[in-house]
Protein backbone atom coordinates (compact mmCIF):
# COMPACT_ATOMS: atom_id res chain seq x y z
CA UNK A 1 0.00 0.00 0.00
CA UNK A 2 1.28 3.46 -0.87
CA UNK A 3 0.81 6.16 1.78
CA UNK A 4 -1.12 9.38 1.19
CA UNK A 5 0.93 12.42 2.18
CA UNK A 6 0.60 16.21 2.10
CA UNK A 7 2.64 17.48 -0.82
CA UNK A 8 3.87 20.75 -2.24
CA UNK A 9 4.69 20.96 -5.92
CA UNK A 10 3.17 19.18 -8.88
CA UNK A 11 2.35 15.72 -10.18
CA UNK A 12 4.86 14.66 -12.84
CA UNK A 13 2.23 12.62 -14.66
CA UNK A 14 -0.42 15.32 -15.27
CA UNK A 15 1.76 18.37 -14.47
CA UNK A 16 -0.96 19.83 -12.18
CA UNK A 17 -0.27 21.18 -8.68
CA UNK A 18 -1.08 19.10 -5.62
CA UNK A 19 -4.05 20.31 -3.58
CA UNK A 20 -3.59 20.35 0.20
CA UNK A 21 -6.99 18.80 0.91
CA UNK A 22 -6.46 15.91 -1.53
CA UNK A 23 -2.90 14.86 -0.77
CA UNK A 24 -0.62 12.75 -2.93
CA UNK A 25 0.44 9.12 -3.12
CA UNK A 26 4.07 8.37 -2.31
CA UNK A 27 5.62 5.41 -4.14
CA UNK A 28 8.43 3.28 -2.60
CA UNK A 29 11.18 5.30 -4.31
CA UNK A 30 9.79 8.48 -2.68
CA UNK A 31 8.22 10.25 -5.67
CA UNK A 32 4.74 11.79 -5.33
CA UNK A 33 1.75 11.66 -7.69
CA UNK A 34 -2.01 12.29 -7.65
CA UNK A 35 -3.78 9.09 -6.65
CA UNK A 36 -5.87 8.98 -9.85
CA UNK A 37 -2.83 9.64 -12.05
CA UNK A 38 -0.87 6.91 -10.33
CA UNK A 39 -3.75 4.42 -10.58
CA UNK A 40 -3.96 5.01 -14.34
CA UNK A 41 -0.17 4.73 -14.74
CA UNK A 42 0.02 1.50 -12.72
CA UNK A 43 -2.67 -0.10 -14.89
CA UNK A 44 -0.14 0.15 -17.75
CA UNK A 45 3.24 -0.19 -16.02
CA UNK A 46 4.53 -1.42 -12.67
CA UNK A 47 7.29 1.15 -12.29
CA UNK A 48 7.79 4.75 -11.19
CA UNK A 49 6.99 7.24 -13.98
CA UNK A 50 10.06 9.32 -13.05
CA UNK A 51 12.90 6.96 -12.18
CA UNK A 52 11.49 3.64 -13.49
CA UNK A 53 11.98 1.97 -10.10
CA UNK A 54 10.22 -1.38 -10.46
CA UNK A 55 7.39 -2.08 -8.01
CA UNK A 56 7.23 -5.65 -6.79
CA UNK A 57 3.95 -7.46 -7.39
CA UNK A 58 4.28 -9.59 -4.25
C-alpha positions in Angstrom: 0.0 0.0 0.0 1.3 3.5 -0.9 0.8 6.2 1.8 -1.1 9.4 1.2 0.9 12.4 2.2 0.6 16.2 2.1 2.6 17.5 -0.8 3.9 20.7 -2.2 4.7 21.0 -5.9 3.2 19.2 -8.9 2.3 15.7 -10.2 4.9 14.7 -12.8 2.2 12.6 -14.7 -0.4 15.3 -15.3 1.8 18.4 -14.5 -1.0 19.8 -12.2 -0.3 21.2 -8.7 -1.1 19.1 -5.6 -4.0 20.3 -3.6 -3.6 20.3 0.2 -7.0 18.8 0.9 -6.5 15.9 -1.5 -2.9 14.9 -0.8 -0.6 12.7 -2.9 0.4 9.1 -3.1 4.1 8.4 -2.3 5.6 5.4 -4.1 8.4 3.3 -2.6 11.2 5.3 -4.3 9.8 8.5 -2.7 8.2 10.2 -5.7 4.7 11.8 -5.3 1.7 11.7 -7.7 -2.0 12.3 -7.6 -3.8 9.1 -6.7 -5.9 9.0 -9.8 -2.8 9.6 -12.1 -0.9 6.9 -10.3 -3.7 4.4 -10.6 -4.0 5.0 -14.3 -0.2 4.7 -14.7 0.0 1.5 -12.7 -2.7 -0.1 -14.9 -0.1 0.2 -17.7 3.2 -0.2 -16.0 4.5 -1.4 -12.7 7.3 1.2 -12.3 7.8 4.8 -11.2 7.0 7.2 -14.0 10.1 9.3 -13.0 12.9 7.0 -12.2 11.5 3.6 -13.5 12.0 2.0 -10.1 10.2 -1.4 -10.5 7.4 -2.1 -8.0 7.2 -5.7 -6.8 4.0 -7.5 -7.4 4.3 -9.6 -4.3 
